[in-house]
Amino acid sequence: MFHDRARIYVRGGDGGNGSISFRREAHVPKGGPDGGDGGNGGDVLLVCDPSRRDLGEFHRGAHFKARRGGHGEGSQRHGATAEAMEVRVPPGTVAEDNERGTRWELVEPGQRAVVARGGSGGRGNKAFAGPTRQTPRMAERGLQGEEGWLDLRLRLLADAGLVGLPNAGKSSLLARLTRANPRVAGYPFTTLDPVLGTIETHDRQLVVADIPGLIEGASDGAGLGHEFLAHVERCRLLVHVLDLAPLDGSDPLENHATVEAELRRHGGGLAELPRLLCLSKADLLTREQADAAVESWSARLGDEALGVMSTSAATGAGLEDLRAAIVRGVPPEEEPVVPLEVEAAHRTYRPGAGEAFEVSRSGPGTFRVAGPGVERLIARHDIDNDEALRYIEGRLRGMGVIRALVAAGFEPGDDVAIAGTVFELDPAAPLG
């Protein structure tokens, strides 16, 4: 079964904790701090793998969690940075993180996108040593990695797409035009999944997709075709296959209008794609009737179609002309543009970055401070450590948080909540 949609959970590895350690050697009375830094957590990457066909391995949901970074140790031994976790997806995969508003598109083999960054490692106590703090008994914790749910969608990378009503003859045409072997039967909805085939010339190879039949209302979810309309968005040419002699006695003119209306309603630029009109099953008509139909449809469509031709998958009539028209109609390949992730859409944890914050009164004698910088500061440190608490208060002063609290009406004895932790701060206290 062909799976072109999936939902997966990804989480970057947590950063390793910094170490609190002091050098102790014989005959060295003042060894000093030597705690190493923690390593960074591993990233989660999507990797475009041309050997993958669809998203079937993810269709039941899957969780991908990268390893955490190693913890720092004494003697200034830093924790190891964890390896990235690679999740391999087929070309044409679009991944969306709706919560963060981020989108990645993977079309080129080997293309990679970081979808969940690992947390950065914490600094060991060696990093906090200085003239005024010669024996720091504090270290930073590693930060948590990014996490979230990704919606994966696959859009086939085909040069030309065959579209039309069920039983219009698309599968039979694809089998004769290419080496594909789709299932063919004399009833509608034989094709339940998109099928790919290739047209090869001496200097080009084009991929042609047979898209399951569309019916009226497909763009709104009716029938099977709506599941696969997105696959033709990447096509550079559409071949509208129209049955000249429908077995149900329907009017080919109305059938043509039905499919074109669904393509327009779906959007995604389908209505603007160049068209070929292929009048199929010409063997059921006389040669004169088939030629008259080509002439009539050519006059009706004018410049709306690159060409109109009659074909018969049963006899092979017109297939070479159709194959040549597809090769002419698909423009030459342009230089591939590899869509990269937008760096600005990711929260990258760096010291000093993102220190904007907001102070609000949450009740009588209580205030709330929110912002990535202050929340990250609390996450970094052990609030049960008195030395770490003094350091936090000093950093809050340096960031302007205490000054902003006083401006908002804060008084000694009031409570301040930051990242779910309540503090009692004294604005008049000296820096510690």
N, C-alpha and C positions, 0 to 999 in steps of 0.2 A: 504494500500500500504506500502511495506517495504522500509524504508529509511535508507541507510547505509552511507550517506554523508551529511554534513551540514557545514555551515560557520556562526560563531557567533562573535559578538564584545564584548570584556570584558574590563572593566576599574576599577581599584582599586580606593577606595575613597581618596579624597584629605585630607591631614593632616590639623588639626585645627590650627588657628593662635595663637601665644602667646599674652599675654595681657600686655598693658602698664598701670600700676596702682600704686598708692602710698597710703600707709597706712595713714589714717586720723582719729585721735581719739582726743577727748577732753583731754587737758592737756598733750598731747604727741606731742611736737613741731617738732620732727625729726622722723617721722614714717618710712620713707624709702620706697623703691620700694617693691611691693608685687604682681606683675603680675604673674599669673600662666601660665604654658605651655599648648600648644594645644595638643589634643589627636591625635593618629595615625589614618589614614583612614583605612577602612575595606579592607581586601583582597578578591579576587574572587577565589573560590576553585572549582575544579571539584571533584565530589565525585562519586565513583563507587557504583551504586545501582542495586542489582540483580533483583529488581522488574521491571526495565526498559527493554524493548525489543529491541527498535531501536531508531533512532535519529529523529523520525517523528515530535516531538514537536519543533525541530529547523530548519526544512527543508525550511521554508520561511525566515530564517534569524532571529536572535534575539539579543537584546542588554542587557547586564548584567552589571549594574553599582552599585558598593558598596557605602555605605554611607560615607560621610566625617567625620573626627574626630571632636569632640566638641572644641570650642574655649576656651582658657584660660580666667580666670576672676580674679578680685581682690581678696585680702586675700589669695593669693597663691592657688587658686582653679584651678586645672588642668582640661582641657577638657577631656571628656570621649573618650576612644578608640572605634571606630565603630565596630560593629559585622561583621564578615566575611559573604559574600554572597556565598551560596552553589548552584552549578549547578549540578544536578544529571544526570549521564549518565550511559548507560548499560555496563556491563562487556565486555571487548574487545575493548573499545574505545581508539583510538589513536588521540591525539591532537597535532597539529603542529603550531607553530608561525614562519612562514617563514621569517619574517622581523628580528626577534631576533635569528633565528636559533635554537630554542628550541623545544624539543619534549617530550611529556609525554605519558605514556602508562598505562592504568588502567585495570587490569585484576582481582584483588582480591576484593571481597565485602568489602566495607568500606574504601578502599584505597582513599587517598586524594592527590591532587596536587595543589599547589598555582600557578595559571596561570597569575595573575595580582596582584602585591603587592600594598597595600595602601601606600600613602605618609606619611612620618613621620611628627609629629606635630612640630610647631615652639616653641622656648623657649620664655618665658615671660621676662619682664625687670628685674625681680629679679635675673635671671641667669647671667645678665651682670654687676651686682653691684660688686664693688671691691674698693680697697683703692684709685685708681686714677679715678674711675668713680662711684661716690657714688649715683648719681641720674640719672641713664640712662633713657632716654626718647625714647627708641627704643625696639623693640621686633622682633622676627622672624616670618615670614609667614610659614604656612604649605606647604609642597611640594606636587606637583600633584602626583596622583597615576599612576602606569603603565597602559598602554592601548595598544590595538592591536586587530587584527582579528585572530581568530583561525580556522583552517581547522580541522573538526572532521571527522574521518573515523571509521567505525565499522567493526571489524573482528570477526566473530562468534567464540565462544569458543567451538569447537567441537573436539571430540577425533578422529573420523573417518569421511571422506568425500566421498560421492558417486559422481563420475565424469563420464562423457560419453557424447555421442552425444544426440541431442534431440530425444525423443521417444525410448531411449534405454531400458526403463523399470525401471529407478531409483526410481521414485515415488511409483510404485507398490511394489518394493522391500522394500522401507522404511516403507510402510504401513503394510507389513507382518512381517518385522523384529521388529518393534517397535509399539507403540500405536499412532504414528502420523497419521494424517488423511489428507494427501495432496490431491489436486485435481488430478484426473487421467482421461485422455481422449486419444482417439486413433489418435491424431495428434501431430506434433512437437510443442514445446514451450508451453505445458500445464502449466509447472511450471514457473512462472514469478518471484518468490521470493524464497530465500533459506528457506527450511523447516527443522526443527529439530525434532528428536525423540530420545528415550533412549532405550538402551539395558541393562536389569538388570539381574545380577546374584546374588548368595547368598552373595558375598562380594564386588561386584563392580557395578558401574553404569556408563555406557559409553554413550556419546552424539554422535549421528550420524547426519550428515547434508546432505541433498539432494541439491546439487548445480545445478542451472539451466543449461541446455544443452550447451555444447561448440560446436562451428563450426570452420571451418578453418578461421584463421584470427582473432579469438576471442581476442588474446593477444594484437592485434593492434586496438581493438575497434569494431570489427564486431559482430553482433548478440547480444544476451543478456548475454552470459556467461562471457564476459570480465568484466561486472559490479561486478561479484561476485567471480572472481578468487582469490582475496585477502583473501576471507573468508577461503579458504583451506590452507592458509599459516600456520595457527595455528594448523591444524590437525596433528596428529602423525601417521596416517595411511590413505592411499587412497585406495578406492575400485573402480577399473575401471570396470564399467558395460558395457559389450559389447553384442550387439544384435546378436545372432547366425543366425537369419533368418530375416534380414531387409526387411520391406515391399517394400522399394524402389529399391530392388535388388542390393544395393551397396555391395562392398566387405568388409567383417568384418576385414580383414587384413589392408586394407587402412583406414578404420574407426578407428581402434586402433592406427595406426600411426598418424592420424590427431590429436587426443586428446593428445597423448603423446608429440607431437611437440608443441602444444599450451602451455602445462604445462611447458616445457623447456623454451620456449620463454618468458613466463611471469616472470620467475625467482622467487626470494623469497624463494629459497630452495625447490620448489615443485618437481623438478626432482630427488632430493635425498631422498624424503620420501619413506618409505617402501610401497609396493604395494600388493594388492590382485587382481586377475583377476576373475571377476564374469561373466560367460557366461550365459546371461539371455534368457528367453523365450524358455527353453529347451523343453517345451511341444509341440512346433511346429516341433520338430525333433523326430526321433525314439530314443530309449534308446541307440542303438548301435552308431548312428550318434553323439549323445551328448557325449558318452564316448570317441569316437574317437577324437572329437574336444578338449576335456580336455587333452588327451594324446598329441595331436599335439601342442597345445599351451604351455603345460608344457615343451616340448622339445625345442620349439622355444624361450621361455623366460629364461629358466634355472634359474640361481640365481637372475634374475631381479625381480622375483615375489616371495612372501612368499608362494603363493599357487594359484592353478587354480581350479575352481569348476563350475559346471553347476547348474543353479537354475531355478525354475519356480514359479513366484508369483501366477500363476493361480492354480497350483496343490499343491504348498508347497514343492515340491521336492527340496532337497539340501539346504533349508533355515536354518535348524539346524546346518548343517556343516558350512555354511557361518557365522552364528551368533557366533559359537565357534571359527572360524578362526579370526574374528574381535577381540574377547576378547583376544585371544592369541597374536594377532599381535600388539595390542596397549600396549606399555610398561607400567609398573606400574607408578603411579604418583610419581614424585620426590617432594622434599620439595619445596613449592612454593617460588619463588623469586619475591618479590614485587619491580618492577622498580620504583625508586624514582626520583624525579626531580633533575637535576644537579644544585647544588647551584651556581656553578661558572657561569652558564649561565644567572643568574639574576643580575640585578643592584640593590643592596641593599644600601639604603641611610644611611650612618653612618658618623658622624662628623669625619673629618680627612681622610676618605677613598677616594681613587680615585683622588688624587690631581695632577695627571700628567696633563700637559697642553702643548699647542703648540702655538708659536708666529709666525705670518707671516705678511709681509707687503702687504696690500691690495690696496695701491695706494699712490700717493705723500702725505706725511704727515699723513698717516692713517695706523693703525695696527689692526690686529685682534688676539684676544686671545681665543682659544677654548680648552675645556677640561671639564669633568664632575664636577670637583671640583670648578672651577671658575664659571661655569654656575649655579651650585647649590647655590653658594654664592650670586649671583645676584638675583636668584629666591627667596631667603630667606628674602630679605630686601626691604624696601620701599626707593627707590632711591630719593624720594622727601623729605626725612628726612635727614637734614644736619648731624645729629649725626650718623645716619646709614651710610651715605656716608663716613664719617671719619673712621668708623669702617671697612667698606669695603676696603678702601685704606690701612689701617693697616694690614688687613688680606692678601691683595695682596702682600704687602711687605714681610710678613712672609712666604708666599708660594713661594717667589722668582720670582714673575711675573714682578715686577718693574725692578729687576736686569736683567732678560731675555730681557725685552723691550729695556733697555739701550744697551745691547750687540747687539741687532738687528738694532741699529741706531736711536732709539727713542730720540726725543728732546722735551724740554718744548714747549707746544703749539700744539703738534701733537695730533690727536684724536686716541682713543683706543676703539674698538668695542668688547663688550663681551655680548653674548647671545642677540644680537639685540639692545643693549643699548650702546650709544656712551659716553665716559668719556673723560675729560681733566685731565690728571694726571701730577703732578710735581715731577719728581724724586728727586729733591733737597729738597722738603718740608719735615719738621720734622714729625715724627709719631704723629698722632693726635688721 
